[in-house]
């Protein structure tokens, strides 16, 4: 059966009247009998369907819209109720003079709505919230410019105020009207503890504390800063195999030692190798590496052979630096690569136990925090606190505060969350829990990706709207495999946190999502363990289904070294076509799109993107990647010349004082670049010097810094 159980919203739109209907207007509009003809309305209102009528019962005029059946006592403001963007009148306040039988803001329904939609339909009572969640912000103009300068008269106790103008985003980055074609296997219900702001606040504090422990362990044991974003990728990598109860903190993983965290910390030992742009930087970095390797081998319990090899190579390098002052940048780079090859295995051997200790300690702390948090959550359900959230609007942002902790989301995405909640949530028809769940949602993703400037946004990047439109139009795509309520384009998707995202349309983690038919888009976070598990899941689904099934996958085209996930997909028997989009010639939507400025919404990809079509036979027959379809998809991927976009990723990585000038510009792509062996910054991943230590591929972000 179809995974979209919400039904057609457009069908409901035709059956629900606006709540702002005075009692006197429930019949046909009446004309005044004793007064002269009222003055005509402005042409804009007349064209929108408004006319001025007379109420015999109230003995005063009112305004009726023949298109929407809406009635108002006051002069209507064009754009107060827009039947295109707000067909159900969700943002219109109920009139005080309405039908007495329709209490609590419920709308009057036509007789066709009382009849069942069909023998297989599920009748769901629609109860609307008593007040609009997203009122118009003071100072914000209504949607139309025709009557922007006219403010409605103040309301009196006997005169209901007109419905507040719903917020209309300047640009829409989603299409929630698309009905999904996904068909899934029936699965048992999940048993998640309900989200609560008190628990989410404690979880945020514990995750922040765990990040601090990680930072301290790296400093104390290895004398390095934690690799940028490594904690975020550790959370992603752990959740692939975690069987614990907490939605964020890993607590039941095998193996205990995280391959992702171990690889990244080891890559920065003995020092972090930054990208090089000038000769003097290369000379300085070579000296620092030789000095750090020698110091480390002296201070650790190393074998005599290791001490001999590292000391000899380090001293030889320092002697060469003192002797030769005319070397070029390439000479320094070659020498550094040779030193890494000679000293790297010995340095790794002496640091192995210490780095494993860091990984083990962080995991044990996480498991303890998870256990403690679950006990608190269970006790909270028995005696829930009554503290409420505060909502207010500041300029273009909705601000939610709980116990002094405030989260923000722009008003466009706040309206999007309202719609997703209305489509997907059936346990809260009056929106009584909406604000608390929005607060938990925003706090969860804020904590997931850290508090640093632009931290984690690369792991949440999304495809441009034009690409989604082309995918839906040409390949029937209607479902995202890796998204969130904040960055999804369709109203149905898979995401990381079913306990909170499920209220906003999520179908849970994709690795536990089992479709048998449909067309899907997959743009996973660029965590290599997660991408590898994704490929395994794809092939199992395609092999088990004989119905049309298609996955269009977007992954970074990393070739030096190539990622296991990309290699496996290129060799898959389900691969029907592969498309390569060059670096700097396409864009992504920012992972912080719900809080960033509009001119920061898009940014250029600094690496190539591989688009792979994995389809079974029936899926290939229905959604074949023909040249015409591929041409439209490629054209949709080109950056818009009128849209401002940065030539970099969402934000710069942390650069040490000595490496301040090491980041090359977007247009300056040097051929010789030194990075940490796995490359924590991916914009130059194809330009790394090859080395044995580079074979452990990087834990790269979706889009790295330039």
C-alpha positions as CSV (number, residue, x, y, z in Angstrom):
1,X,0.0,0.0,0.0
2,X,1.1,3.6,-0.5
3,X,3.4,5.0,2.2
4,X,1.5,8.3,2.0
5,X,-1.4,7.8,4.3
6,X,-2.2,11.4,4.7
7,X,-4.5,11.7,1.8
8,X,-4.9,14.5,-0.6
9,X,-4.9,17.9,0.9
10,X,-6.1,19.5,-2.2
11,X,-9.2,17.5,-2.0
12,X,-9.9,18.7,1.5
13,X,-9.4,22.3,0.4
14,X,-12.6,22.2,-1.6
15,X,-14.6,21.0,1.3
16,X,-13.6,23.4,4.1
17,X,-14.9,26.9,4.4
18,X,-13.0,29.8,6.0
19,X,-13.5,30.1,9.7
20,X,-14.1,33.8,9.5
21,X,-17.8,33.6,8.5
22,X,-20.3,35.7,10.5
23,X,-23.5,34.1,11.4
24,X,-25.4,36.5,9.3
25,X,-23.7,35.4,6.1
26,X,-24.5,31.7,6.3
27,X,-27.2,32.2,3.7
28,X,-26.8,34.0,0.4
29,X,-25.6,37.6,0.6
30,X,-28.4,40.0,1.3
31,X,-28.9,43.4,-0.1
32,X,-29.8,46.4,2.0
33,X,-33.5,47.2,1.9
34,X,-33.7,50.6,3.5
35,X,-30.4,52.3,2.7
36,X,-28.9,53.6,-0.4
37,X,-26.5,51.5,-2.5
38,X,-23.2,51.1,-0.7
39,X,-20.1,52.6,-2.3
40,X,-18.2,50.2,-4.6
41,X,-15.0,48.5,-3.4
42,X,-11.7,49.0,-5.0
43,X,-11.2,47.2,-8.3
44,X,-8.6,44.9,-6.8
45,X,-11.0,43.6,-4.2
46,X,-13.9,43.3,-6.7
47,X,-11.6,41.2,-9.0
48,X,-10.7,39.0,-6.0
49,X,-14.4,38.2,-5.5
50,X,-15.3,40.6,-2.8
51,X,-18.6,42.5,-2.7
52,X,-20.3,44.7,0.0
53,X,-23.6,43.2,1.3
54,X,-26.1,44.1,4.1
55,X,-26.9,42.0,7.2
56,X,-30.5,42.4,8.2
57,X,-30.0,40.8,11.6
58,X,-27.1,43.0,12.6
59,X,-28.3,46.0,10.5
60,X,-24.9,46.8,9.2
61,X,-22.8,46.0,6.1
62,X,-20.4,43.1,5.7
63,X,-18.1,41.9,3.0
64,X,-18.6,38.6,1.1
65,X,-16.2,36.7,-1.2
66,X,-18.0,34.7,-3.8
67,X,-14.8,32.7,-4.6
68,X,-14.0,31.5,-1.1
69,X,-17.3,32.0,0.7
70,X,-15.5,34.1,3.2
71,X,-17.3,36.9,5.1
72,X,-15.9,39.7,7.1
73,X,-17.3,42.6,9.1
74,X,-14.4,44.9,8.3
75,X,-13.1,46.0,4.9
76,X,-11.1,43.1,3.6
77,X,-7.3,43.4,3.1
78,X,-6.2,41.8,-0.1
79,X,-4.1,38.8,0.7
80,X,-5.5,38.1,4.1
81,X,-6.8,34.8,2.9
82,X,-5.0,33.3,-0.1
83,X,-6.8,30.3,-1.5
84,X,-3.7,29.2,-3.4
85,X,-1.1,29.1,-0.6
86,X,-3.6,28.7,2.2
87,X,-6.6,26.8,0.8
88,X,-7.8,25.6,4.1
89,X,-7.7,29.0,5.8
90,X,-5.3,27.6,8.4
91,X,-4.0,31.0,9.3
92,X,-7.4,32.7,9.5
93,X,-8.8,33.3,13.0
94,X,-12.3,32.1,13.7
95,X,-15.0,34.8,13.8
96,X,-16.7,35.4,17.2
97,X,-20.1,35.7,15.6
98,X,-19.9,32.3,14.0
99,X,-22.2,29.3,14.3
100,X,-22.7,28.5,18.0
101,X,-22.5,24.8,17.2
102,X,-19.0,25.1,15.9
103,X,-17.0,25.8,19.0
104,X,-13.3,25.7,19.6
105,X,-12.6,27.1,16.2
106,X,-13.8,24.1,14.2
107,X,-14.8,24.9,10.7
108,X,-18.2,24.4,9.1
109,X,-18.1,21.5,6.6
110,X,-20.2,20.9,3.6
111,X,-22.4,17.8,3.3
112,X,-19.9,16.2,0.9
113,X,-17.3,16.2,3.6
114,X,-19.5,14.2,5.9
115,X,-19.6,11.4,3.4
116,X,-16.8,8.8,3.3
117,X,-14.2,9.2,0.6
118,X,-14.5,5.5,-0.3
119,X,-14.8,2.0,1.1
120,X,-11.0,1.9,1.9
121,X,-10.7,5.4,3.3
122,X,-9.9,6.1,6.9
123,X,-12.1,8.8,8.4
124,X,-10.0,11.2,10.4
125,X,-11.7,14.0,12.4
126,X,-10.0,17.2,11.5
127,X,-9.9,19.6,14.4
128,X,-8.1,22.9,13.8
129,X,-6.1,24.8,16.4
130,X,-8.1,27.4,18.2
131,X,-5.7,30.2,17.3
132,X,-3.3,30.6,14.4
133,X,0.3,29.5,15.4
134,X,2.0,31.9,13.0
135,X,0.3,35.3,13.3
136,X,1.3,38.2,11.2
137,X,4.3,40.0,12.6
138,X,3.7,43.7,13.4
139,X,5.4,45.8,10.7
140,X,5.3,43.1,8.1
141,X,3.2,44.0,5.1
142,X,0.4,41.8,3.8
143,X,1.0,39.7,0.8
144,X,-0.5,42.0,-1.8
145,X,0.8,45.5,-2.5
146,X,-2.6,46.8,-3.6
147,X,-3.6,47.8,0.0
148,X,-0.3,47.6,1.8
149,X,-0.6,51.1,3.2
150,X,-4.1,50.6,4.5
151,X,-4.3,49.3,8.1
152,X,-7.6,47.7,9.2
153,X,-9.5,49.7,11.9
154,X,-9.0,48.6,15.5
155,X,-11.3,45.9,16.8
156,X,-13.9,46.6,19.3
157,X,-15.6,44.2,21.8
158,X,-18.5,43.8,19.4
159,X,-16.5,43.8,16.2
160,X,-14.3,40.8,15.5
161,X,-10.9,41.7,14.1
162,X,-10.1,40.4,10.6
163,X,-8.0,37.3,10.2
164,X,-4.3,38.0,10.5
165,X,-2.4,37.8,7.3
166,X,-0.6,34.4,7.0
167,X,3.1,34.6,6.5
168,X,4.2,34.0,2.9
169,X,7.9,33.2,2.3
170,X,9.6,35.2,-0.4
171,X,11.0,32.0,-1.9
172,X,9.8,28.4,-1.4
173,X,12.4,25.7,-1.1
174,X,9.9,22.8,-0.9
175,X,6.8,21.3,-2.6
176,X,4.6,19.6,-0.1
177,X,1.8,19.0,-2.6
178,X,3.7,16.1,-4.3
179,X,2.1,12.8,-3.5
180,X,4.6,10.0,-3.0
181,X,4.7,6.9,-5.2
182,X,6.6,4.9,-2.5
183,X,5.1,1.5,-1.6
184,X,6.6,-0.1,1.5
185,X,6.5,-3.3,3.4
186,X,4.4,-3.4,6.5
187,X,6.4,-3.0,9.6
188,X,5.6,-3.1,13.3
189,X,5.2,0.2,15.2
190,X,8.2,1.6,16.9
191,X,8.3,2.3,20.6
192,X,10.0,5.7,21.1
193,X,9.7,7.7,24.3
194,X,7.8,10.9,23.5
195,X,10.0,14.0,23.1
196,X,10.0,16.5,25.9
197,X,11.8,19.9,26.1
198,X,13.2,19.0,29.6
199,X,14.8,15.8,28.3
200,X,16.0,17.5,25.1
201,X,17.6,20.2,27.2
202,X,19.4,17.6,29.4
203,X,20.5,15.7,26.2
204,X,21.9,18.9,24.8
205,X,23.9,19.5,28.0
206,X,25.3,15.9,28.0
207,X,26.3,16.0,24.4
208,X,28.1,19.3,24.9
209,X,29.8,17.8,27.9
210,X,30.9,14.8,25.8
211,X,32.3,17.1,23.1
212,X,34.3,18.9,25.8
213,X,35.7,15.5,27.1
214,X,36.7,14.6,23.5
215,X,38.5,17.9,23.2
216,X,40.3,17.5,26.5
217,X,41.4,13.9,25.7
218,X,42.9,14.9,22.4
219,X,44.8,17.7,24.0
220,X,46.0,15.7,27.0
221,X,47.0,12.5,25.3
222,X,48.1,13.6,21.8
223,X,48.6,17.4,22.1
224,X,46.3,18.1,19.2
225,X,42.9,19.8,18.6
226,X,40.1,17.4,17.7
227,X,39.8,17.0,13.9
228,X,37.1,19.3,12.6
229,X,33.6,17.7,12.4
230,X,35.1,14.4,13.6
231,X,32.7,14.2,16.6
232,X,29.7,14.8,14.3
233,X,30.8,12.1,11.9
234,X,31.4,9.8,15.0
235,X,27.7,10.3,15.9
236,X,26.6,9.4,12.3
237,X,29.0,6.4,12.1
238,X,27.8,5.0,15.5
239,X,24.1,5.4,14.6
240,X,24.6,3.0,11.7
241,X,25.3,0.1,14.1
242,X,23.9,1.4,17.4
243,X,21.1,-0.7,19.0
244,X,20.6,1.5,22.0
245,X,17.6,3.4,23.1
246,X,18.8,7.0,22.9
247,X,18.1,8.7,19.5
248,X,21.4,10.6,19.6
249,X,23.9,9.3,22.1
250,X,25.4,5.9,21.1
251,X,25.1,3.2,23.8
252,X,25.1,-0.3,22.2
253,X,27.7,-0.5,19.4
254,X,30.0,-3.3,18.3
255,X,32.9,-2.6,17.8
256,X,33.5,-0.2,20.7
257,X,36.4,1.5,18.9
258,X,35.0,3.7,16.2
259,X,36.8,3.3,12.9
260,X,35.8,6.9,11.9
261,X,37.1,8.6,15.1
262,X,40.2,6.4,15.2
263,X,41.1,7.2,11.6
264,X,40.6,10.9,12.0
265,X,42.5,11.4,15.2
266,X,45.4,9.2,13.8
267,X,45.5,11.4,10.7
268,X,46.4,14.4,12.7
269,X,49.3,12.7,14.5
270,X,52.0,14.0,15.1
271,X,50.6,17.3,13.7
272,X,47.8,18.4,11.4
273,X,49.0,18.9,7.9
274,X,47.2,21.9,6.4
275,X,47.0,22.9,2.8
276,X,50.0,24.8,1.4
277,X,50.0,27.7,-0.9
278,X,53.4,29.4,-0.6
279,X,57.0,28.1,-0.4
280,X,57.7,29.4,3.1
281,X,54.6,27.6,4.5
282,X,55.9,24.3,3.0
283,X,59.3,24.8,4.6
284,X,57.8,25.6,7.9
285,X,55.4,22.7,7.9
286,X,58.2,20.3,6.9
287,X,60.3,21.4,9.9
288,X,57.3,21.2,12.3
289,X,56.6,17.6,11.2
290,X,60.2,16.4,11.6
291,X,60.4,18.0,15.0
292,X,57.0,16.6,16.2
293,X,57.8,13.1,15.0
294,X,61.2,13.1,16.8
295,X,59.7,14.4,20.0
296,X,56.8,11.9,19.9
297,X,59.1,8.9,19.3
298,X,61.3,10.0,22.2
299,X,58.4,10.4,24.7
300,X,56.6,7.1,23.8
301,X,57.4,3.5,24.4
302,X,58.8,2.7,21.0
303,X,61.0,-0.1,19.8
304,X,64.7,0.6,19.2
305,X,64.2,0.1,15.4
306,X,61.4,2.7,15.3
307,X,63.5,5.2,17.3
308,X,66.4,4.7,15.0
309,X,64.4,5.2,11.8
310,X,62.4,8.2,13.0
311,X,65.3,10.0,14.5
312,X,67.6,9.5,11.5
313,X,65.0,10.8,9.0
314,X,64.0,13.7,11.2
315,X,67.6,14.8,11.7
316,X,68.4,14.3,8.1
317,X,65.4,16.5,7.1
318,X,66.5,19.3,9.6
319,X,70.0,19.2,8.2
320,X,68.7,19.5,4.7
321,X,66.6,22.5,5.7
322,X,69.6,24.3,7.3
323,X,71.8,23.5,4.3
324,X,69.5,24.2,1.3
325,X,67.8,27.6,1.2
326,X,67.1,27.7,-2.5
327,X,64.6,24.8,-2.7
328,X,61.3,25.3,-4.4
329,X,57.8,24.6,-3.0
330,X,57.7,21.4,-4.8
331,X,61.0,20.3,-3.3
332,X,59.7,20.9,0.2
333,X,56.5,19.0,-0.7
334,X,58.4,16.0,-2.0
335,X,60.6,15.9,1.1
336,X,57.6,16.1,3.4
337,X,55.9,13.2,1.5
338,X,59.1,11.1,1.8
339,X,59.3,11.9,5.6
340,X,55.7,10.8,6.1
341,X,56.3,7.6,4.3
342,X,59.3,6.8,6.4
343,X,58.0,7.9,9.8
344,X,54.3,7.4,9.5
345,X,54.1,3.7,10.3
346,X,56.3,4.1,13.4
347,X,54.4,7.1,14.7
348,X,51.1,5.3,14.2
349,X,52.4,2.2,16.1
350,X,53.3,4.2,19.2
351,X,50.1,6.2,19.1
352,X,47.7,3.3,18.5
353,X,46.9,2.4,22.1
354,X,46.4,6.0,23.1
355,X,44.1,6.8,20.3
356,X,42.1,3.7,20.9
357,X,41.8,4.8,24.5
358,X,40.3,8.1,23.4
359,X,37.7,6.3,21.3
360,X,36.8,3.8,24.0
361,X,36.5,6.5,26.7
362,X,34.2,8.7,24.6
363,X,32.0,5.7,23.8
364,X,31.8,4.6,27.5
365,X,30.8,8.1,28.6
366,X,28.2,8.2,25.9
367,X,26.7,4.9,27.0
368,X,26.6,6.1,30.6
369,X,24.9,9.4,29.6
370,X,22.4,7.5,27.6
371,X,21.5,5.2,30.5
372,X,21.1,8.2,32.9
373,X,19.0,10.2,30.4
374,X,16.6,7.3,29.8
375,X,16.0,6.9,33.6
376,X,15.2,10.6,33.9
377,X,12.9,10.4,30.9
378,X,10.9,7.5,32.3
379,X,10.5,9.2,35.6
380,X,9.4,12.4,33.9
381,X,6.6,10.6,32.1
382,X,5.1,9.7,35.5
383,X,5.2,13.2,36.8
384,X,5.5,15.6,33.9
385,X,6.4,19.3,34.6
386,X,4.1,22.0,33.5
387,X,6.5,24.7,32.4
388,X,5.5,26.1,29.0
389,X,7.4,27.5,26.1
390,X,7.5,31.0,25.0
391,X,7.1,32.0,21.3
392,X,7.7,35.4,19.9
393,X,8.7,36.7,16.5
394,X,11.7,38.9,15.8
395,X,11.8,40.3,12.3
396,X,11.9,37.3,10.1
397,X,12.5,34.7,12.8
398,X,10.3,32.7,15.1
399,X,12.0,32.4,18.5
400,X,11.1,29.6,21.0
401,X,12.4,29.8,24.5
402,X,12.4,27.1,27.2
403,X,14.2,27.6,30.5
404,X,16.3,30.4,29.1
405,X,17.4,28.3,26.1
406,X,16.2,29.9,22.9
407,X,16.2,28.3,19.4
408,X,15.4,30.2,16.2
409,X,13.9,29.3,12.8
410,X,13.0,31.7,10.0
411,X,9.3,32.3,9.5
412,X,9.3,30.5,6.1
413,X,10.5,27.3,7.6
414,X,8.3,27.7,10.7
415,X,5.3,27.8,8.4
416,X,6.7,24.7,6.6
417,X,6.9,22.9,10.0
418,X,3.3,23.8,10.6
419,X,2.2,22.3,7.3
420,X,4.3,19.1,7.8
421,X,2.8,18.8,11.3
422,X,-0.7,19.2,10.0
423,X,-0.2,16.6,7.3
424,X,1.5,14.0,9.4
425,X,0.6,14.3,13.1
426,X,-2.7,12.7,14.2
427,X,-2.2,12.7,18.0
428,X,-2.3,16.5,18.4
429,X,-5.1,17.9,16.2
430,X,-5.3,21.1,18.3
431,X,-1.6,21.8,18.0
432,X,-1.3,21.8,21.8
433,X,2.1,20.0,21.6
434,X,3.3,21.7,18.4
435,X,5.6,24.3,19.9
436,X,7.3,21.9,22.3
437,X,8.0,19.5,19.5
438,X,9.3,22.2,17.3
439,X,11.7,23.3,20.1
440,X,12.9,19.7,20.6
441,X,13.4,19.4,16.8
442,X,15.5,22.5,16.5
443,X,17.5,21.8,19.6
444,X,18.2,18.2,18.5
445,X,19.7,19.3,15.1
446,X,21.5,22.2,16.7
447,X,23.2,19.8,19.2
448,X,23.8,17.1,16.6
449,X,26.1,19.4,14.5
450,X,27.8,21.4,17.2
451,X,27.8,25.0,18.2
452,X,30.8,26.3,16.1
453,X,30.4,28.7,13.3
454,X,28.9,26.8,10.4
455,X,29.7,23.5,12.1
456,X,27.8,20.6,10.7
457,X,26.0,22.4,8.0
458,X,28.0,20.5,5.3
459,X,26.5,17.3,6.6
460,X,23.0,18.7,6.0
461,X,23.4,20.2,2.5
462,X,20.5,19.6,0.1
463,X,20.1,19.7,-3.7
464,X,18.8,22.9,-5.3
465,X,15.1,23.2,-5.9
466,X,15.5,23.1,-9.7
467,X,17.2,19.7,-9.4
468,X,14.3,18.3,-7.3
469,X,11.8,19.6,-9.8
470,X,13.7,17.9,-12.7
471,X,13.9,14.7,-10.7
472,X,10.2,14.7,-10.0
473,X,9.2,15.7,-13.5
474,X,11.5,13.3,-15.4
475,X,12.1,10.4,-13.1
476,X,9.1,10.4,-10.8
477,X,11.1,11.1,-7.7
478,X,8.8,11.8,-4.7
479,X,10.7,10.6,-1.7
480,X,14.1,11.6,-0.1
481,X,16.2,8.9,1.6
482,X,18.3,11.3,3.7
483,X,16.6,14.5,4.8
484,X,15.2,16.3,7.8
485,X,12.0,18.4,8.4
486,X,14.2,21.5,8.0
487,X,15.7,20.7,4.6
488,X,13.3,18.3,3.0
489,X,11.7,19.1,-0.4
490,X,8.9,16.5,-0.3
491,X,6.6,16.0,2.6
492,X,7.7,12.4,3.0
493,X,11.3,11.4,3.6
494,X,13.6,9.4,5.8
495,X,15.6,11.0,8.5
496,X,17.8,10.3,11.5
497,X,15.4,10.9,14.4
498,X,12.1,9.1,14.1
499,X,11.1,10.0,17.7
500,X,10.8,13.7,16.8
501,X,11.0,13.9,13.0
502,X,8.1,11.5,12.7
503,X,5.6,14.2,13.8
504,X,6.8,16.2,10.7
505,X,6.5,13.5,8.0
506,X,9.6,11.4,8.5
507,X,9.4,7.7,7.9
508,X,12.4,7.0,10.2
509,X,16.0,6.1,9.3
510,X,16.5,4.9,5.8
511,X,18.5,1.9,6.8
512,X,15.4,0.5,8.4
513,X,13.0,1.7,5.6
514,X,12.0,-1.0,3.2
515,X,10.2,0.2,0.0
516,X,9.2,-2.3,-2.6
517,X,8.3,0.3,-5.3
518,X,8.9,4.0,-6.0
519,X,11.4,6.5,-7.2
520,X,13.8,7.8,-4.6
521,X,16.5,10.5,-4.3
522,X,19.5,9.8,-2.0
523,X,21.9,12.5,-1.0
524,X,23.5,11.0,2.2
525,X,25.7,12.8,4.7
526,X,29.3,12.2,3.5
527,X,30.2,9.8,6.3
528,X,31.9,6.9,4.6
529,X,30.6,4.2,6.9
530,X,27.0,5.5,6.4
531,X,27.4,5.6,2.6
532,X,28.8,2.1,2.6
533,X,25.8,0.8,4.6
534,X,23.5,2.7,2.2
535,X,24.8,0.8,-0.8
536,X,24.3,-2.5,0.9
537,X,20.7,-1.6,1.7
538,X,20.1,-0.4,-1.9
539,X,21.3,-3.6,-3.4
540,X,19.2,-5.7,-1.0
541,X,16.0,-3.8,-1.8
542,X,16.6,-3.9,-5.6
543,X,17.3,-7.6,-5.5
544,X,14.2,-8.4,-3.5
545,X,11.6,-6.4,-5.5
546,X,10.2,-7.1,-8.9
547,X,8.1,-3.9,-8.9
548,X,9.5,-0.6,-10.3
549,X,12.2,0.6,-7.9
550,X,14.7,3.4,-8.6
551,X,17.4,5.2,-6.5
552,X,19.2,8.2,-7.9
553,X,22.2,8.7,-5.7
554,X,24.3,11.9,-5.3
555,X,27.8,11.3,-3.7
556,X,31.1,13.2,-3.9
557,X,33.3,12.0,-6.7
558,X,36.4,11.4,-4.6
559,X,39.1,9.5,-6.6
560,X,42.2,9.9,-4.6
561,X,41.6,7.7,-2.8
562,X,38.3,6.5,-4.1
563,X,35.6,5.8,-1.5
564,X,34.3,2.2,-1.1
565,X,30.7,3.2,-1.6
566,X,31.5,4.8,-4.9
567,X,33.5,1.8,-6.1
568,X,30.7,-0.6,-5.1
569,X,28.0,1.4,-6.9
570,X,30.1,1.7,-10.1
571,X,30.5,-2.1,-10.1
572,X,26.8,-2.8,-9.1
573,X,24.7,-4.9,-11.5
574,X,21.9,-2.4,-10.9
575,X,23.8,0.6,-12.2
576,X,22.0,1.9,-15.3
577,X,23.9,5.2,-15.8
578,X,26.4,7.4,-14.2
579,X,26.6,11.2,-14.5
580,X,29.5,13.4,-13.4
581,X,28.9,17.0,-12.4
582,X,32.2,19.0,-12.4
583,X,33.4,20.9,-9.3
584,X,32.5,24.6,-9.1
585,X,29.8,24.1,-11.7
586,X,26.9,23.2,-9.4
587,X,25.4,24.1,-6.1
588,X,24.0,22.8,-2.8
589,X,21.5,24.3,-0.4
590,X,23.0,25.2,2.9
591,X,22.4,22.9,5.9
592,X,21.6,25.9,7.9
593,X,18.9,27.2,5.5
594,X,16.4,27.5,8.3
595,X,18.4,30.2,10.0
596,X,20.8,31.6,7.3
597,X,20.4,34.7,5.2
598,X,18.8,34.4,1.8
599,X,22.1,35.3,0.0
600,X,23.8,32.4,1.9
601,X,21.2,29.8,0.9
602,X,23.3,28.3,-2.0
603,X,27.0,27.7,-2.3
604,X,29.1,26.2,-5.0
605,X,30.3,22.6,-4.7
606,X,34.1,22.5,-4.4
607,X,34.3,18.8,-5.5
608,X,32.7,16.9,-8.3
609,X,29.5,15.1,-7.7
610,X,28.7,11.6,-9.1
611,X,25.1,10.9,-9.9
612,X,24.3,7.2,-10.1
613,X,21.1,5.6,-11.2
614,X,20.5,2.3,-9.4
615,X,17.4,0.6,-10.8
616,X,15.9,-2.9,-11.1
617,X,14.5,-4.0,-14.4
618,X,11.0,-2.7,-13.8
619,X,12.4,0.6,-12.5
620,X,14.7,1.0,-15.5
621,X,11.7,0.4,-17.8
622,X,9.6,3.1,-16.1
623,X,12.3,5.7,-15.3
624,X,15.1,5.0,-17.7
625,X,17.8,7.7,-17.7
626,X,17.3,8.6,-21.4
627,X,19.5,11.4,-23.0
628,X,16.5,13.8,-22.9
629,X,15.9,13.3,-19.2
630,X,19.6,13.5,-18.4
631,X,19.9,16.7,-20.4
632,X,17.1,18.4,-18.3
633,X,18.7,17.2,-15.1
634,X,22.1,18.5,-16.1
635,X,20.6,21.8,-17.1
636,X,18.8,22.1,-13.7
637,X,22.0,21.5,-11.9
638,X,23.7,24.6,-13.4
639,X,23.9,27.5,-11.0
640,X,21.4,30.3,-11.6
641,X,23.3,33.4,-12.9
642,X,20.8,35.6,-11.1
643,X,21.2,33.9,-7.7
644,X,24.0,35.0,-5.4
645,X,26.1,32.0,-4.2
646,X,29.4,31.7,-2.5
647,X,32.3,29.9,-4.1
648,X,32.9,28.1,-0.9
649,X,31.4,25.7,1.5
650,X,29.1,27.0,4.4
651,X,32.1,28.1,6.5
652,X,35.8,27.9,6.9
653,X,37.5,25.2,8.9
654,X,39.4,26.2,12.0
655,X,42.8,27.3,10.9
656,X,45.7,27.4,13.3
657,X,47.6,30.7,13.4
658,X,50.5,29.2,11.5
659,X,48.2,27.9,8.8
660,X,46.2,31.1,8.3
661,X,47.2,31.6,4.7
662,X,47.1,27.9,3.7
663,X,43.6,27.8,2.4
664,X,43.6,28.4,-1.4
665,X,41.0,30.5,-3.2
666,X,38.4,28.8,-5.2
667,X,39.9,29.9,-8.5
668,X,43.4,29.0,-7.3
669,X,43.6,25.2,-7.2
670,X,47.2,24.3,-6.6
671,X,48.5,21.1,-8.0
672,X,50.7,20.4,-4.9
673,X,48.7,20.3,-1.7
674,X,49.6,18.8,1.6
675,X,46.8,17.7,3.8
676,X,46.2,15.4,6.7
677,X,46.4,11.8,5.4
678,X,42.7,11.5,5.2
679,X,42.0,15.1,4.2
680,X,39.7,16.7,6.6
681,X,39.1,19.4,4.0
682,X,37.7,17.9,0.8
683,X,37.9,20.8,-1.7
684,X,41.4,19.6,-2.7
685,X,40.9,15.9,-2.2
686,X,41.8,15.2,-5.8
687,X,45.1,17.0,-5.4
688,X,46.6,15.2,-2.5
689,X,50.1,13.8,-2.7
690,X,49.6,10.1,-2.8
691,X,51.0,8.2,0.2
692,X,50.4,4.8,1.9
693,X,48.7,6.6,4.8
694,X,46.2,8.2,2.4
695,X,44.6,4.8,1.7
696,X,42.5,5.3,4.8
697,X,40.0,7.6,3.2
698,X,38.9,10.8,4.7
699,X,35.9,11.5,6.9
700,X,35.0,14.5,4.7
701,X,32.2,16.9,4.9
702,X,29.6,17.2,2.2
703,X,31.3,20.3,1.0
704,X,34.6,21.3,2.5
705,X,36.0,24.7,2.9
706,X,37.9,26.7,0.2
